[in-house]
């Protein structure tokens, strides 16, 4: 049986020509190419992240001459305006208020009548004491007349006795009458003094119903109204007032601040200070230290310092909040007068334990610079060393800042 040659040709499988060296593509070579490409992508991403700049807010250190009259700040503290002389004025006795003669803000003089209590009960007692005194004085006058009469009778009897015209008994009787009236006169004089004392006591009782100012000052609080009961001992529970008004001597205004005991060595008697009221943040008030109260608060670890205003002003009111800057001595201030006071925002300063530093911006990068600070006021802190006027610093440090990091200043 013969085979069809054409049919056999159609069943032949032709092989493709393989490149020289043979063997095909290796799987290891393929994975190596993938790894190289991945490493390249990672390196490119890292380079992009490294060169990405952080957006920060910047502030420029501003120089201002310290001035011969101010000097550098060595300490800052907060406190309150207080009045050294202030009193809640009350009556000496318990009674009902009949009249109140003052209002808040009124200036009063020492001894001025502020209020009067009801005298319905004490007024008749005073009138009775006066009538008793008047009666005692009239009895005294009667006894004085009778004593004078007895003395004249004694004198006549003595003359008649010389001529034997009266008996010895009559002379003795006349002498006894004089002695008796003299004794009654002395007793009645004592009764008059007692009656006078009673009148004085009743008058004092009436005077105690009048509430008067103990010193010159200003009324800052009116605490009672007519018809209310007042008592110096708060008798009668919650319905009894303890005072008529609160009085403040405005000439005794001063500042009290609590200074941390760790910094009290920077404060001295007579030291110059600058006070800024919270109500008037742009008004710097010259002041000075009166004294350092010689005791510490164990709970707060502070020492109280009293500060006097160089000149009082009506805008300074008791209980106002105040910030005080303690200044260097004049001698030290004179030595540093040529040095400009560099100020930057307080928020730009970072605390790291006992060290303070800022992030200074140079050529688009930041560097950490240690600084020594002075006083602060109105959100600005004085920098004594570390940076110079004109240096640009990060106003509000953000997370991610490090030495040499690239930054981009936000436009204001």
C-alpha positions, 0 to 999 in steps of 0.5 A: 500500500502506497502512502500519499506523499502530500498527506505526510507533508501536511503532518510535519511540524516545523520548529522556529529558529532559536537564537544563538546560545539557546535556552530562552529568557531566564526567570531570575533575570526577569525578577532582577529587572523588577527589583531594580525598577522598584528601588528606583521608584522608592528612591525617587519618592524619598527624594521628592519627600526630602525636598518637600518644604514645610510651610511655616509662619515667620517673624522678624526679630525687631530691635528697639533701644532699651532706653536709659529710663527702662533697662532690661527686664529681669522678671515678670509677674502677675497680680492685682491692684489692692487698696491698703486701707479699705473697710466694711463700715458697720454700726456699733450696735444691732438695729434697724436702718432708718436712713442711708445717705451714701451711694456707690462712687461717692467720695466721703470725708472722715467723720461724715455721716453715712447712715443712721439707725432707728432711735425710737427706743433710745431717744426716750431713754436719753430724755429720761436721763436728762430729766433725772440730771435736772432733778438731781441738780435742783435737789443739790441747789436746795441742799446748798440753800439749807446748808447756808441757812444752817451755817448762819444759825450756827454763827448766831448761836455761837455769838449768843452763847458768848453772852450766855443767851443760849444753852449749850444744847442749842449750840450743839444742835446748830453744829449738827445741822450744819454737819448734816447738810454738808454730808447731804450736799456731798451725797447730792453732788455724787448723785448729780455726777451719776446722773451726768454719767447716765446722760453721757451713756445715753448720748453715746447710745444715740451716737452709736446709731450714726454710722460715720466714715472712719477715713477719707475715701470712696464708697465702692459698695452700698450693702444695706437699705432702710428697713433692714437690720444690721449687726456688727456680729452678724446676729439674726441669721441670713436676714441680718446685714453685717455692714452698711457700706464698703469704703476704700482709701484711693490714696492707698492703692498699690499692687500685690504680686506673687513671685515664685520663690525660685526667682525672688532673688531677682527682686529688691526693695526699691527696685524699679518696675513697670506695670501694665493693667489688663484693662489698658494693655498699651499703658505702661505705668512706672512703679517701684517695689515697696517691700518683700513680705517676709514669708512664703506660701508653702502651698504655692511656693510663692512670696508676696511682693508689694509695689507702689505706683509712682503716680496714681491715676483715676483709671487705676481701680482696686482689684484690677488685674495687672502684669508687672515687669521687674527691671534691672538696676540703673547701674546695670542698665547703663552698662547695657544701654548700647545693646538693642533689645531684640524682641520676637513673638513669645510663641516662637520660643521653645522650652526644653527643660532649662534651655530655650531655643528658636528655629532660625530661617536661613536660605530656606532652611531652619537651624536650632539656635539656643537663646537667653530670654528676658521679660515678656509683654503683650505676646513679645519676649525680649531675647538677650542673646542668640539672635540679632535684629533682622533675623527671621525665626519660625513664629509658631513651630510646627511638628516635623521641624529639624535641623536643616529641614527645608521650609516655605514661609507662608504668605501673610 
